[in-house]
Amino acid sequence: MANFDRILTPLNVGSTVLPNRMVMGAMHTRLETLDRPHERLAAFYGTRAAGEIGLILGGGFSPNPEGVMEEGGPLFNSASQIEEHRLVTQAVHGAGGKIILQILHAGRYAKVPHCVAPSSGKARINTFSPHALNNEEAWRTIADFVNTAELAIEAGYDGIEVMGSEGYLINEFTAAVTNQRDDEFGGSFEGRIRFPLEVVRAVRARLGGAPLLIYRISSIDLMDGGMPASEIAEFAKQVEAAGADLINTGVGWHESAVPTIAASVPRAAWREAIRNVKQAVSIPVMASNRINTPEVAEELIASGAADLVSMARPLLADPDFAKKTRLGIVDEINTCIGCNQACLDRIFTERTATCLVNPRAGREIEFPMGKASTFKRLAVVGGGPAGMAFSINAAERGHQVTLFEAESRLGGQLNMAKEVPGKAEFNEMLRYFNVRLHKLGVTVRLGEPASADELVAGGFDEVILATGVTPRVPDFVGIDHFKAVTYVDVLTGKVVVGSRVAIIGAGGIGFDVAEFLLGDAEESLDRHAFFRAWGVDPENIRHGGLTSGRSHGKPRRSVHMFQRKDEPLGKRLGKSTGWILKARLRKASVTMIAGATYNAIDDEGLHYTVDGTSHVLPVDHVVLCAGQNSNRTLYDEIKARGLNPKLIGGADVASELDALRAIDQATRLAVSL
């Protein structure tokens, strides 16, 4: 069994002793926008405290109205709000945990018309232009930070974290690219770092020595005009001198053109930037970004790059992450796969966060726990994400489950998804499902297609069909030509396509196939390959940590993507990851053609029409990614025998490889029985 002595060792931070080195990082959830918001937040954080995480960073809450993330966003600036926050702190303390309030002023990222910044200049990710704070307003904002910090302690928080990273207001003061001031808060390096130092000093003076004071520093800005490593190290020293007990590290700005937390980023990729901070100070330093397993956390601390680790999304995926590590059952950790589909993509589209692999996240009050009142014998047909998720949740409720899978292994379309460069984390998902099915005693019958006769005669109380989808084959001349293959043929290795390829369909599957045909898996597994591909200087010698250019190797294939809709290709990809996919395909010179009508496939290639003009594209293969059809053959047979089976996943709704909807639906059905 792996040794996790370092991350399980207590740590003295200021006047506080943390029971282990694992921290839940602050994240936006938008739970405050739902009904019973504080009950939801209390259940959300209380569940993670019960899971033995060493410290929870909650928030971030703005200290004033102009600093909120969006209209109605989290704001804590009045004593009238204290009782609401006490519901959260009492839940955490009652579960044996500790919680910090993060104070976050969004600066020019605030999606409100009255947003502010150190200098004028609109962020490219915001529609509003900021008002440049004058000197008096800057000092007033510092006082607002102090006010919120004091309110947080009154509400029972164990301390506060000052958010100085990710391109928010404080980070905008420290970077020359967003600070063109010539007063005491700008100009020289000393002027640019004065605002955050004054915040830390003032908060420390008001709170005294006992409550924890954490500062989150931008360890690498990934922006032209950002701070170089030498300035960041000196700044960290001064943050320590100003009174911080611990320095947390952030990576990049939200408008950076470099991915920082998606699955395409290698695990613990940013250790050089974090180590630069660690070597500069004597107080503990916390690492963050793409740390999703105990092994990665242990190795990172062992390397000397950090003293403890912050994990936000991994605590969405499994609130018992720390407890399972202590108990030595790390194979049962439901690992964050870095997909961003249910967390960041939802936040960026004004919805509440949850988790693809754990639909209970953020919805704790909606899901009953414990055993069912009556146990049933259940047959589940289909071992893809829906079938596996249902089987696990039903077995946890005490039901006797038999899972039929026609193939020789579980996984369904996950087995294709994990072959796509940047999606290797799906292996963790499959590992978790397999381990839990075994430990829960689910009967798994591999290589056994379930028949209607068997299901009808089997004495099952319920039959759940998770039989998935089949590729939709469009109807036009030559669709049966040998050059026409489906995405299943390609991703399973049944067909090895040639050097010139057309892809019909530009949804998520189409882009995944393009990545598969072009991508370099090393980029998401090796941080040095990742840095070369994205033009990153991990040592951050130049301002902002960017190099003069990216590496452009010769593409493995010539790929052309087509769609019928006359709109930009990839328009409906995930908000937080779609731009990464499109950027990589542009780098590989993929052509993208919208508004296409498909005429024929023949020996010459693909015949198509755009804007009334006919074209012929010479290609070796045409990959069909034109959607899916629900596989309901067995459903129809069973219905004809008088049973009423339940459909889940793709068998219910044939959407693209949508594990998010499938797992959510399966979980809800399992807990409703």
GUNUZA-203038 format. One record per residue (C-alpha): x, y, z. Coordinates in steps of 0.25 Angstrom, whole numbers, padded with zeros to 4 digits, always signed. Layout:
// residues N
XYZ ...
***
This chain:
// residues 673
+0000+0000+0000 +0005+0014-0003 +0011+0022+0008 +0004+0036+0010 +0011+0040+0023 +0014+0054+0018 -0001+0058+0014 -0006+0051+0027 +0004+0059+0036 -0002+0070+0044 +0003+0084+0041 +0004+0097+0050 -0001+0109+0043 +0000+0121+0051 -0007+0118+0064 -0015+0107+0057 -0012+0092+0056 -0017+0086+0043 -0020+0071+0045 -0014+0068+0031 -0008+0075+0019 -0021+0074+0010 -0029+0086+0008 -0042+0089+0000 -0039+0101-0009 -0049+0112-0010 -0059+0111-0022 -0071+0118-0028 -0083+0109-0027 -0095+0119-0029 -0102+0111-0018 -0106+0124-0012 -0115+0126-0024 -0124+0114-0021 -0135+0112-0011 -0131+0110+0004 -0117+0115+0000 -0110+0115+0014 -0116+0101+0017 -0110+0096+0004 -0096+0103+0007 -0096+0097+0021 -0099+0083+0016 -0089+0085+0005 -0077+0089+0014 -0082+0080+0026 -0081+0068+0017 -0067+0071+0013 -0063+0074+0027 -0068+0061+0031 -0059+0055+0021 -0047+0059+0029 -0042+0070+0020 -0031+0078+0028 -0037+0091+0024 -0048+0097+0016 -0046+0110+0008 -0060+0116+0006 -0065+0127-0003 -0061+0136-0009 -0069+0147-0004 -0067+0161-0009 -0065+0172+0001 -0073+0182-0006 -0084+0183-0017 -0075+0187-0028 -0066+0175-0026 -0076+0164-0028 -0075+0153-0039 -0088+0156-0044 -0101+0163-0041 -0106+0156-0028 -0093+0150-0026 -0087+0146-0012 -0085+0159-0004 -0082+0160+0011 -0082+0174+0016 -0092+0175+0027 -0094+0170+0041 -0108+0166+0037 -0102+0154+0029 -0095+0148+0041 -0105+0138+0045 -0106+0133+0031 -0091+0130+0031 -0092+0124+0045 -0101+0113+0039 -0089+0109+0030 -0078+0110+0041 -0086+0103+0051 -0088+0091+0041 -0074+0090+0038 -0069+0091+0053 -0080+0081+0057 -0074+0071+0047 -0060+0074+0053 -0055+0083+0042 -0049+0097+0040 -0053+0107+0030 -0047+0120+0025 -0055+0131+0017 -0048+0135+0004 -0050+0150+0001 -0050+0152-0014 -0052+0166-0021 -0054+0163-0035 -0048+0176-0040 -0050+0177-0055 -0055+0163-0056 -0068+0167-0049 -0079+0166-0058 -0086+0178-0053 -0087+0192-0059 -0080+0199-0048 -0068+0190-0047 -0055+0196-0043 -0040+0193-0046 -0026+0200-0043 -0026+0206-0057 -0036+0207-0068 -0037+0196-0079 -0047+0185-0081 -0044+0171-0079 -0046+0163-0092 -0055+0153-0084 -0065+0164-0079 -0074+0173-0086 -0073+0184-0076 -0062+0195-0075 -0056+0197-0061 -0056+0211-0054 -0041+0214-0050 -0041+0215-0035 -0035+0228-0030 -0026+0228-0018 -0037+0231-0008 -0046+0219-0014 -0034+0210-0013 -0032+0213+0002 -0047+0211+0004 -0046+0197-0003 -0035+0193+0007 -0044+0197+0018 -0055+0188+0012 -0046+0176+0012 -0044+0179+0027 -0059+0180+0030 -0062+0167+0023 -0050+0160+0030 -0056+0165+0044 -0070+0160+0040 -0065+0147+0036 -0058+0144+0050 -0071+0149+0057 -0078+0139+0048 -0070+0127+0053 -0060+0126+0042 -0046+0121+0046 -0039+0132+0038 -0039+0138+0024 -0032+0137+0011 -0029+0149+0003 -0031+0146-0012 -0019+0152-0019 -0018+0143-0031 -0025+0139-0044 -0026+0153-0050 -0036+0159-0040 -0034+0173-0034 -0022+0170-0025 -0015+0163-0036 -0018+0175-0045 -0011+0184-0036 +0002+0175-0036 +0003+0173-0051 +0008+0185-0060 -0001+0180-0071 -0013+0185-0063 -0007+0196-0054 -0003+0208-0061 -0004+0217-0048 +0006+0227-0045 +0002+0229-0030 +0005+0222-0018 -0002+0209-0023 +0006+0208-0036 +0018+0211-0044 +0029+0204-0038 +0029+0189-0033 +0028+0195-0019 +0016+0203-0023 +0009+0192-0030 +0010+0183-0018 +0006+0193-0008 -0009+0191-0009 -0009+0176-0005 +0001+0178+0005 -0007+0189+0012 -0019+0179+0011 -0011+0169+0018 -0006+0178+0029 -0019+0185+0032 -0026+0171+0033 -0015+0166+0042 -0016+0178+0051 -0031+0177+0052 -0032+0162+0054 -0020+0161+0064 -0011+0148+0064 -0021+0137+0066 -0030+0136+0053 -0023+0130+0041 -0019+0140+0030 -0016+0133+0017 -0012+0141+0004 -0014+0135-0009 -0002+0139-0018 -0002+0138-0033 +0010+0129-0035 +0011+0131-0050 +0001+0141-0057 +0002+0135-0071 +0000+0149-0077 +0009+0158-0085 +0012+0169-0075 +0010+0160-0063 +0020+0158-0051 +0033+0150-0053 +0038+0140-0043 +0048+0149-0037 +0037+0159-0034 +0027+0149-0029 +0038+0143-0019 +0041+0157-0013 +0026+0160-0012 +0023+0147-0005 +0034+0151+0005 +0027+0164+0008 +0013+0157+0009 +0020+0149+0020 +0025+0161+0027 +0012+0168+0026 +0006+0157+0035 +0001+0145+0026 +0001+0131+0033 +0001+0124+0020 +0002+0126+0005 -0007+0119-0005 -0003+0119-0019 -0011+0122-0032 -0008+0120-0046 -0011+0129-0058 -0022+0139-0060 -0036+0135-0065 -0033+0142-0078 -0020+0135-0080 -0018+0128-0093 -0012+0116-0086 -0020+0105-0080 -0018+0103-0065 -0028+0093-0059 -0034+0085-0070 -0031+0071-0072 -0022+0074-0083 -0012+0080-0073 -0003+0070-0067 -0005+0067-0052 +0003+0077-0043 +0009+0084-0055 +0011+0097-0048 +0021+0092-0038 +0033+0101-0042 +0025+0113-0040 +0020+0108-0027 +0034+0105-0022 +0039+0119-0026 +0029+0124-0015 +0033+0113-0005 +0047+0116-0006 +0045+0131-0003 +0038+0130+0010 +0038+0122+0024 +0023+0121+0026 +0015+0109+0019 +0012+0110+0005 +0000+0102-0002 +0000+0097-0016 -0012+0097-0025 -0017+0093-0039 -0018+0079-0045 -0015+0071-0032 -0026+0060-0032 -0020+0048-0025 -0013+0045-0012 -0001+0040-0019 +0001+0054-0027 -0001+0061-0014 +0009+0053-0006 +0019+0054-0017 +0018+0069-0018 +0020+0071-0003 +0032+0061-0003 +0038+0069-0015 +0039+0081-0006 +0031+0090-0015 +0020+0092-0004 +0015+0089+0010 +0001+0085+0007 -0009+0084-0005 -0021+0091-0009 -0032+0083-0016 -0045+0089-0020 -0052+0080-0031 -0046+0067-0025 -0055+0070-0013 -0067+0072-0022 -0064+0058-0027 -0062+0052-0014 -0064+0059-0001 -0058+0047+0007 -0044+0049-0001 -0036+0051+0012 -0043+0041+0020 -0041+0030+0010 -0027+0034+0009 -0025+0032+0024 -0033+0019+0024 -0024+0013+0013 -0035+0011+0003 -0030+0021-0008 -0035+0012-0019 -0049+0016-0014 -0047+0031-0017 -0056+0036-0027 -0046+0044-0035 -0048+0057-0041 -0046+0055-0056 -0044+0070-0059 -0055+0070-0069 -0061+0084-0064 -0074+0080-0070 -0083+0081-0057 -0075+0091-0050 -0068+0102-0057 -0076+0100-0070 -0088+0102-0062 -0083+0114-0054 -0079+0121-0066 -0093+0119-0072 -0100+0125-0059 -0104+0111-0054 -0100+0104-0041 -0088+0095-0039 -0089+0080-0037 -0080+0069-0042 -0081+0059-0054 -0075+0048-0045 -0083+0052-0033 -0097+0058-0036 -0099+0059-0021 -0089+0070-0020 -0096+0083-0017 -0109+0076-0016 -0107+0069-0003 -0121+0072+0003 -0127+0066-0009 -0122+0052-0008 -0126+0043+0003 -0115+0035+0009 -0115+0021+0016 -0123+0009+0012 -0136+0008+0005 -0148+0003+0013 -0150-0009+0004 -0139-0016-0003 -0141-0021-0018 -0135-0030-0028 -0131-0022-0039 -0126-0025-0053 -0117-0014-0060 -0114-0016-0075 -0102-0008-0080 -0089-0006-0073 -0086+0009-0078 -0086+0021-0069 -0102+0020-0067 -0102+0006-0064 -0090+0006-0054 -0095+0018-0047 -0109+0013-0045 -0103-0001-0040 -0094+0006-0030 -0104+0015-0024 -0115+0004-0024 -0105-0005-0017 -0102+0005-0007 -0116+0006-0003 -0117-0009-0001 -0123-0014-0013 -0118-0027-0020 -0113-0023-0033 -0109-0032-0045 -0102-0024-0056 -0101-0030-0071 -0091-0025-0081 -0090-0031-0095 -0075-0027-0096 -0064-0033-0089 -0061-0021-0081 -0069-0010-0074 -0069+0005-0078 -0077+0006-0091 -0074+0019-0098 -0064+0023-0087 -0055+0013-0093 -0055+0021-0106 -0054+0035-0099 -0042+0031-0091 -0034+0028-0104 -0035+0043-0107 -0023+0051-0104 -0025+0060-0091 -0036+0050-0086 -0027+0040-0080 -0034+0043-0066 -0046+0035-0071 -0037+0023-0067 -0039+0028-0052 -0054+0028-0054 -0054+0014-0059 -0045+0009-0048 -0054+0015-0037 -0067+0009-0044 -0060-0005-0044 -0055-0004-0030 -0068+0000-0024 -0076-0010-0032 -0067-0021-0027 -0067-0016-0012 -0082-0014-0012 -0085-0029-0017 -0091-0025-0030 -0092-0037-0039 -0086-0034-0052 -0088-0043-0064 -0078-0039-0075 -0079-0044-0089 -0094-0047-0087 -0104-0040-0095 -0117-0040-0087 -0129-0046-0094 -0143-0042-0092 -0146-0057-0088 -0136-0057-0077 -0140-0043-0072 -0155-0047-0072 -0153-0060-0065 -0142-0056-0056 -0151-0051-0044 -0146-0037-0044 -0154-0026-0037 -0149-0016-0047 -0142-0016-0060 -0133-0004-0063 -0128-0002-0078 -0115+0006-0080 -0113+0000-0094 -0107+0013-0099 -0106+0018-0113 -0102+0014-0127 -0096+0024-0137 -0106+0031-0146 -0103+0029-0161 -0107+0040-0170 -0114+0037-0183 -0107+0041-0196 -0101+0035-0208 -0088+0027-0204 -0091+0025-0189 -0088+0011-0191 -0074+0013-0198 -0062+0007-0191 -0057+0021-0188 -0069+0024-0179 -0066+0020-0165 -0073+0023-0152 -0066+0029-0140 -0068+0016-0133 -0059+0009-0143 -0048+0020-0141 -0048+0021-0126 -0048+0006-0124 -0037+0004-0134 -0045-0005-0143 -0041+0004-0155 -0028+0012-0156 -0031+0024-0165 -0022+0030-0175 -0014+0043-0175 -0025+0051-0181 -0038+0051-0173 -0052+0058-0174 -0060+0058-0161 -0075+0060-0163 -0081+0066-0150 -0075+0076-0142 -0081+0074-0128 -0073+0068-0116 -0071+0055-0123 -0066+0061-0136 -0055+0070-0128 -0051+0057-0120 -0049+0050-0133 -0041+0061-0138 -0032+0061-0125 -0031+0046-0126 -0026+0047-0141 -0017+0059-0138 -0014+0060-0124 -0001+0057-0116 -0005+0050-0103 +0009+0054-0097 +0004+0068-0096 -0006+0065-0085 +0003+0055-0078 +0017+0062-0078 +0017+0076-0073 +0030+0079-0082 +0022+0075-0094 +0010+0083-0090 +0019+0096-0087 +0025+0095-0101 +0012+0093-0108 +0006+0105-0101 +0018+0115-0100 +0020+0114-0085 +0033+0118-0078 +0031+0110-0065 +0043+0117-0059 +0036+0130-0061 +0048+0138-0065 +0041+0147-0075 +0029+0155-0070 +0017+0147-0069 +0023+0133-0071 +0021+0133-0086 +0031+0130-0097 +0032+0136-0111 +0024+0125-0117 +0018+0111-0117 +0024+0099-0123 +0017+0095-0136 +0021+0080-0140 +0016+0075-0153 +0001+0070-0152 +0000+0055-0152 -0012+0056-0162 -0019+0066-0171 -0032+0068-0165 -0045+0075-0170 -0057+0077-0161 -0071+0079-0167 -0085+0083-0161 -0098+0085-0167 -0102+0097-0158 -0097+0111-0163 -0090+0115-0150 -0076+0115-0144 -0071+0100-0142 -0070+0097-0127 -0080+0108-0123 -0087+0098-0113 -0074+0092-0107 -0072+0094-0092 -0069+0108-0088 -0056+0105-0081 -0050+0095-0090 -0056+0097-0104 -0046+0109-0106 -0035+0099-0103 -0039+0089-0113 -0041+0099-0124 -0028+0106-0121 -0021+0092-0123 -0028+0089-0136 -0024+0102-0141 -0010+0100-0138 -0011+0087-0146 -0017+0094-0158 -0030+0087-0157 -0040+0093-0167 -0054+0096-0162 -0066+0097-0172 -0080+0101-0167 -0093+0101-0175 -0089+0089-0183 -0098+0080-0191 -0093+0065-0193 -0095+0060-0207 -0087+0047-0208 -0075+0039-0204 -0068+0032-0215 -0054+0028-0219 -0050+0043-0221 -0054+0046-0207 -0065+0055-0201 -0074+0063-0210 -0081+0074-0203 -0087+0088-0206 -0086+0101-0199 -0093+0114-0203 -0098+0107-0215 -0084+0103-0220 -0080+0089-0221 -0066+0083-0217 -0059+0070-0216 -0049+0068-0205 -0039+0057-0207 -0039+0048-0195 -0035+0034-0190 -0047+0033-0180 -0059+0041-0176 -0062+0039-0161 -0077+0040-0158 -0079+0048-0145 -0094+0052-0148 -0100+0048-0135 -0106+0036-0129 -0119+0028-0128 -0124+0021-0115 -0122+0006-0115 -0136+0002-0111 -0137-0012-0117 -0137-0019-0104 -0147-0009-0098 -0157-0012-0109 -0156-0027-0107 -0158-0026-0092 -0170-0016-0093 -0176-0026-0103 -0175-0037-0092 -0183-0028-0082 -0172-0022-0073 -0169-0008-0071 -0154-0006-0071 -0148+0008-0068 -0138+0015-0078 -0126+0023-0074 -0114+0029-0081 -0113+0029-0096 -0124+0018-0097 -0133+0029-0092 -0128+0041-0099 -0118+0040-0110 -0109+0051-0108 -0094+0052-0110 -0085+0044-0101 -0092+0051-0089 -0087+0044-0077 -0092+0056-0069 -0107+0054-0072 -0106+0039-0071 -0099+0038-0057 -0108+0049-0052 -0121+0042-0057 -0116+0028-0052 -0113+0033-0038 -0126+0040-0037 -0134+0027-0041 -0125+0019-0031 -0128+0027-0019 -0143+0028-0023 -0146+0013-0023 
***
